[in-house]
Amino acid sequence: MADINSIKEFVRENLDELNYMHTKKVVKIALALAEKEGANKEIVEIAAWLHDIGKSDKDSTAINHHSLGVKIAEDLLKKKGTNPEQIKEICYIIETHMGPPCKFWSSELKKVGRTFDFPRPDTKESKIIYDADMIDLCSPFGIAKIIHLGARRGKDFLESIESAKDTAFAAYNDLQTKSGKELGERYFKVSKEFFEIIEGK
């Protein structure tokens, strides 16, 4: 298996600050879930570090970063002499981490004549990476990230808040594993309170 420290360094050098912060959080959550679910921690850790590496590509968009990430990860792991079966497993995890099905995805996909047709996670390790990504997305950090990106895309404040709420609820409701649902509830509780305060409830 490839040296994890060299993979961390590759990710740190290639992702921007926002996506690197997110990735570190996903790694921490994924390892906690792998422990509880009895998953392959080595595969989970590498896949967690590389799950968003496609965002480092100049042609990356919201709807293609997973497929770009597969290519980057495959090339990197081959250079590091990783077992082909492990490469295949890690790339499958990256390919299946897209989500959650929500209004944002419907809007983005409609622009290119698609519906939400991304492959879904169906192995223990792929579900763990998906859940770790979704837990961070429905957390306070994820909400701040969505609002920040919305502002960069020209959305007004209320539109960004609504997008963050819809996405956070969708992420929480789409968690795949028992451990993910348990941990996600802790993260999402704070987020729900945030939206209630914003809405004056």
Summary of the structure (lengths in Angstrom):
residues: 201
radius of gyration: 16.4
end to end distance: 50.9
largest distance: 55.3
contacts: 662
relative contact order: 0.13
helix: 73%
strand: 0%
